[in-house]
């Protein structure tokens, strides 16, 4: 059997879903009549596992894994590093500062776009998202140590 891209991708979704499902026992599941906080995450994880299995089953249509070009791998590592740093700083710096810095770093630092445009886009998207979630949807976002 030839190992294909979809074998690896679907398998990663299945393994990740099983690990998440095993770790998601903290929230109560509830019942269908009275769903608990854990029902929706477990439903989404179950769907993730199901669709991962569907990808594995249909993997014969995908190209072989050996044909993967790894020239974009350093780029992907830089994006993952920025996302990991933003995740680590999220509760300390708060939503506004962290997301603005993350978007600015991705746009200006990794994509090499103009600094003024990168600043305008990163601040604009962050403020629009903050207004949508914090004010309109009444879903509070972390303020961090500086209240931002």
RODO-2510 file (C-alpha; in nm, 4 decimals, decimal comma):
residues 148
     n   res          X          Y          Z
     1     x     0,0000     0,0000     0,0000
     2     x     0,1264     0,3474    -0,0897
     3     x     0,1044     0,5997     0,1925
     4     x    -0,0829     0,9029     0,0636
     5     x    -0,1283     1,2609     0,1844
     6     x    -0,4874     1,2008     0,2924
     7     x    -0,3849     0,8959     0,4964
     8     x    -0,1614     1,1215     0,7064
     9     x    -0,4033     1,4161     0,7200
    10     x    -0,7085     1,2046     0,8057
    11     x    -0,5085     1,0021     1,0578
    12     x    -0,3930     1,3234     1,2251
    13     x    -0,7553     1,4372     1,2600
    14     x    -0,8585     1,1017     1,4057
    15     x    -0,5679     1,0872     1,6533
    16     x    -0,6148     1,4519     1,7508
    17     x    -0,9874     1,4001     1,7955
    18     x    -0,9383     1,0936     2,0148
    19     x    -0,6896     1,2826     2,2330
    20     x    -0,9231     1,5830     2,2627
    21     x    -1,2192     1,3592     2,3423
    22     x    -1,0192     1,1854     2,6154
    23     x    -0,9253     1,5229     2,7668
    24     x    -1,2729     1,6780     2,7411
    25     x    -1,4309     1,5085     3,0402
    26     x    -1,4220     1,8205     3,2606
    27     x    -1,7381     1,9789     3,1234
    28     x    -2,0761     1,8146     3,1889
    29     x    -2,2409     1,6578     2,8844
    30     x    -2,5997     1,6891     3,0087
    31     x    -2,8930     1,5409     2,8175
    32     x    -3,0594     1,6220     2,4866
    33     x    -3,3402     1,7965     2,6763
    34     x    -3,0948     1,9921     2,8897
    35     x    -2,7541     2,0074     2,7187
    36     x    -2,4495     2,0774     2,9297
    37     x    -2,1445     2,2851     2,8487
    38     x    -1,9590     1,9799     2,7203
    39     x    -2,2147     1,8691     2,4624
    40     x    -2,1115     2,0972     2,1764
    41     x    -1,7338     2,0386     2,2099
    42     x    -1,7870     1,6621     2,2196
    43     x    -2,0190     1,6794     1,9201
    44     x    -1,7616     1,8763     1,7221
    45     x    -1,4820     1,6371     1,8244
    46     x    -1,6951     1,3405     1,7178
    47     x    -1,7578     1,5039     1,3798
    48     x    -1,3847     1,5732     1,3499
    49     x    -1,3086     1,2040     1,4052
    50     x    -1,5826     1,0982     1,1610
    51     x    -1,4615     1,3299     0,8841
    52     x    -1,1000     1,2273     0,9511
    53     x    -1,2031     0,8660     0,8948
    54     x    -1,3844     0,9696     0,5757
    55     x    -1,0644     1,1328     0,4508
    56     x    -0,8651     0,8171     0,5265
    57     x    -1,1196     0,5956     0,3483
    58     x    -1,1066     0,8112     0,0334
    59     x    -0,7286     0,8605     0,0458
    60     x    -0,6560     0,6594    -0,2680
    61     x    -0,7534     0,9633    -0,4767
    62     x    -0,4840     1,1834    -0,3214
    63     x    -0,1206     1,2100    -0,4347
    64     x     0,1439     0,9967    -0,2625
    65     x     0,3060     1,1371     0,0504
    66     x     0,6474     1,1117    -0,1164
    67     x     0,5410     1,3807    -0,3669
    68     x     0,5024     1,6487    -0,0985
    69     x     0,7235     1,9507    -0,1607
    70     x     0,8682     2,0800     0,1652
    71     x     0,9796     2,4226     0,0413
    72     x     0,6962     2,5958     0,2320
    73     x     0,7861     2,4218     0,5581
    74     x     0,9999     2,7117     0,6968
    75     x     0,7136     2,9518     0,6218
    76     x     0,4675     2,7253     0,8047
    77     x     0,7038     2,7047     1,1033
    78     x     0,7214     3,0851     1,1238
    79     x     0,3400     3,1118     1,1181
    80     x     0,3087     2,8439     1,3876
    81     x     0,5726     3,0206     1,6000
    82     x     0,3831     3,3513     1,5828
    83     x     0,0578     3,1734     1,6720
    84     x     0,2249     2,9935     1,9653
    85     x     0,3695     3,3193     2,1006
    86     x     0,0285     3,4883     2,0680
    87     x    -0,1348     3,1988     2,2508
    88     x     0,1159     3,2269     2,5351
    89     x     0,0650     3,6039     2,5684
    90     x    -0,3135     3,6097     2,5158
    91     x    -0,4289     3,6129     2,8785
    92     x    -0,1406     3,8328     2,9972
    93     x    -0,1626     4,1083     2,7335
    94     x    -0,5318     4,0709     2,6528
    95     x    -0,7199     4,0365     2,3274
    96     x    -0,6626     4,3804     2,1748
    97     x    -0,2852     4,3967     2,2216
    98     x    -0,2136     4,0302     2,1447
    99     x    -0,4250     4,0045     1,8309
   100     x    -0,2988     4,3381     1,6969
   101     x     0,0623     4,2310     1,7496
   102     x    -0,0016     3,8864     1,6024
   103     x    -0,1669     4,0211     1,2884
   104     x     0,1000     4,2889     1,2514
   105     x     0,3734     4,0273     1,2882
   106     x     0,2112     3,8005     1,0306
   107     x     0,1391     4,0760     0,7785
   108     x     0,4521     4,2869     0,8154
   109     x     0,7090     4,0393     0,9402
   110     x     0,6211     3,7218     0,7532
   111     x     0,4329     3,8485     0,4473
   112     x     0,6683     4,1507     0,4093
   113     x     0,3911     4,4026     0,3446
   114     x     0,4189     4,7793     0,4003
   115     x     0,4395     4,8763     0,7682
   116     x     0,1632     5,1417     0,7608
   117     x    -0,0799     4,9154     0,5782
   118     x     0,0018     4,6248     0,8083
   119     x    -0,0597     4,8412     1,1146
   120     x    -0,3895     4,9739     0,9785
   121     x    -0,5190     4,6295     0,8836
   122     x    -0,4112     4,4621     1,2078
   123     x    -0,5604     4,7327     1,4298
   124     x    -0,8771     4,7597     1,2184
   125     x    -0,9486     4,3873     1,2157
   126     x    -0,8772     4,3565     1,5878
   127     x    -1,1018     4,6489     1,6839
   128     x    -1,3826     4,5263     1,4560
   129     x    -1,3597     4,1791     1,6079
   130     x    -1,3554     4,3252     1,9595
   131     x    -1,6648     4,5365     1,8893
   132     x    -1,8467     4,2371     1,7397
   133     x    -1,7746     3,9949     2,0219
   134     x    -1,7482     4,2186     2,3268
   135     x    -2,0259     4,4687     2,2575
   136     x    -2,2682     4,3218     2,0048
   137     x    -2,2547     3,9545     2,1057
   138     x    -2,1898     4,0328     2,4749
   139     x    -1,9115     3,7738     2,4857
   140     x    -1,6348     3,9214     2,7012
   141     x    -1,2790     3,8922     2,5774
   142     x    -0,9743     3,8911     2,8087
   143     x    -0,8463     4,2368     2,9007
   144     x    -0,5063     4,1323     3,0264
   145     x    -0,2926     4,3056     3,2866
   146     x    -0,3100     4,6440     3,1083
   147     x    -0,6919     4,6235     3,0673
   148     x    -0,6578     4,6188     2,6875
***
